[in-house]
Amino acid sequence: MLSKLVALLMLLPSILLAQHTIKGVFSPAKDYEVVLLYKVTPTVSDYITNANVQKDGSFQFKLDASAPAGIYRVVYAVPQEDFNFDVIYNGKEDVTLTFNSETGISFKSSIENKLLASYTSSMSAITQSISNYFREDSKDTLALKAIFKKQRETQIQYEKQADNTIALHFIKANKPYIPKKYEDVKTYVKNLKTHYFDNIDFNSKTLQSSSFLQERMLNYVFGVSAEGKDNITNYKSNIDVFCNAIKTVPASIKRILLVDLWQEMVDLRLEPVANHISKNYLLDIANQLKDKELIDALTRYNNLSIGHKAPDFSFVIEKDNKKETKKLSELNSAEKYIIVFWSSTCSHCLEEIPQLQKFIKSRAKDKLKVIAIGLEDDNKVWKEKIKSYPEFIHVLGLGKWDNKIGNDYGVTTTPTYFVLDKNKHILKKPEDIEVLKTVLGK
C-alpha cells in the first residue's frame, strides 16, 4: 500500500502540470517556414513562442501548464496583422488543425473550436437559404417562416451546447436578426441593418481579444448600403452607426478599432472618409488618451488631403552665382507644380525621374514646374545627379527619413509625388509616374 501511495505522489506533479499543444499542418508546406504564437488580450498581443514548419507542413506549440485559457493568435507570415488566424484554447484540451490559405482553417481536435466552426457553417447555410428564397422571388411564405424557425432553433441549440465555454461568447455575439413572422425582402433587409449590432457585447474581454469586433465593424461599414447614396456617403453613415454602438466602450478599445478603420480608408485613398473618422471620433479619443503620436498622424494626414494647402518650406536656389532663399508659397512662375521626393540611391527614382523630365519638357514652361526634394544621407552623389536635371528646382533634404520637409509631407517611400495648383493647394497625389502623366495629361 505504501509503495502504491509513493508511486501516486510521484505521478501527481506530472498530472497537475500536464502540458497541452496547439499543432497542425500547413499546406502547401513549401509556402511556410516559421509560425509564431501570441496570447491576445484586449489591447496587446503577448508573444509566447515560435516553431519551425517542417517539410510536411507540420508545426507544434507546447504550452506551459500555467498558460491561461483564452484567444491565441497563430501568425504565419508578415505583416502579422494580415496573415494570422485565431484559436480558442481553454486550458483543458489539445488543439489540432489544418490550414490552407485558400480554403482556410479546419479543426481536427478541440471541442470548442470544432463547435464554433460547426455553428458558423450551419448558420451560413441557413443565411444562404434565405438569400436563395428572396433571389428566386418565391411567394411561399410558409417556406420562409420555416427557414426563420430553423435559424432560431439552430441558434438556441448551439448556445446550449456551448454553455460554460469560451465559444459561447462568439456564438451569442454572432446571433443574427431573426424575424418572428414573414417579412418581405425590403423589410427584412431594413431590420438586418437596424439590429446588426444588437447581440454584440463590445465590452466583452473575450471578443476584444479576438478579431471578431474588427470583422463585424468592417462587414457593416463596407457591406451595408442605402439606395441612392454614393459609397462615400454610405461609409460615413455606417461609421456613425458603428460609433454609436461602441459609445460605452473604453477609449483604449475604441482607439484600436477606429485606427484600424481609419487606416483601411487611408489605404483605399478614401480621404473624405478617413478624415470623417478622425474629425468626428478618433481625434477626441487620441486627445483623451494623450496619444501625441496618433494626434500628429491624424493632423498630418488631414493637412495633406486633397484641397488643402501644401505645407510650406524654404530652399536655396543659385542664380548668376548668387544664392537666394525662397519659399514654396512664393513661387509664381507656373500654373501647376509637381513636388517629387526622391533619392539619388533609389533605383525606382532613377527610373522615374528621367521620365518626369521628358514629360515636362513636352509641356509649356509656364504650365509645369518641378520641385525635386532629394532625401539624402549626404550630398555627394546627389550633387552630381542633379546636373542632369537643370529644369527642376532642387532641394537637398539631409537626414533622409528624418528630414523635416519629408516628415511634414508624410513621406515613407521614394519617389512620392504631389501635384499643386498655382496657389499651392494639393490637387492630386499620384502613386507613380504613369499615374502622374495620366492625371496631368488630362
Protein Blocks (a to p, Z undefined) as FASTA:
>chain_A
ZZmmmmmmmmmmmmmmpccddddddddfklpfbdcdddddfkbccdfbdcdddfkopacd
dddfklccddddddfbdcfklnccddddehlaccdddddfklopadfbhjklmmmmmmmm
mmmmmmmmmmmmmmnopablklmmmmmmmmmmmmmmmmmmmgoiaklmmmmmmpccddfb
dcdfklmmmmmmmmmmmmpcfkbmklmmmmklmmmmmmmmmmpccehiafklmmmmmmmm
mmmmmmmgcfklmmmmmmmmmmmmmmnopmklmmmmmmmmmmmmmmmnopaklmmmmmmm
mmmgghiacddddddddeehiacdddfklpckbfbdcdddddfkbmklmmmmmmmmmmmm
mpcfklpccddddddfblklmmmmmmmmmmbccdddehijmcfklmmnopabdcdddddd
fkopafbdcfblklmmmmmmZZ
